[in-house]
Structure formats: C-alpha cells, structure tokens
Amino acid sequence: MAKLSLLSASDVQSSLCEWLISQRKNSKLSREKLAQRSTVPVSTIKKFETTGQISLRQFLLLWQSVDELKRLNDLSKIELQVKTVPLSIDEVLKK
C-alpha cells in the first residue's frame, strides 16, 4: 500500500531536472558536451531541462554522465533494508 505523500510526479520531475542542470553546470559541461558524453541528443537534453520530459533510459544515460549510477540504484534498495519503521517513541526505546 502506498503511503500518502504531498509530492507529485511533476514535483519529482522538476527536482530531478534541477539536479541534472546543477550537476551539468558544476561539471562545466555545455549541453553539447553532455550530449557527446551521454549519447543523448542536445535537443532531448534541452527538452528535459525545460519541460522535465525524458525517457527513463535517456535520463539514466544523462545521470551516469554526471554521477554514479550506483547511487541511483541504491535508492531502490533502501526500502528493502528498512523492514519496519517505529511508530512511537516506545517502540524506539524497546529496541
């Protein structure tokens, strides 16, 4: 069952887009150089940076061009590591 969240898919898209722009600029990469490094066309990078729209595969190609894919992959494993979350301070103190 999914937990209630005030975050929307659009919010996350926007955050990922902002993160990628920041990483690209911190790495001193133009869109053209990022395109060469990632094999994602410049037009797709521009579209992603302005609209947040991109395929998952192309996003992963961009990610690995500015960061380690392992970090992204590890996010999907966090849920498996945390089996239960304490619901009260009493539960925390019992452990």
ABEGO torsion letter per residue (X at the ends): XBBBBABBAAAAAAAAAAAAAAAAAAAGBBAAAAAAAAGBBAAAAAAAAAAGBBBAAAAAAAAAAABBAAAAAAAAAAAAABABBBABAAAAAAX
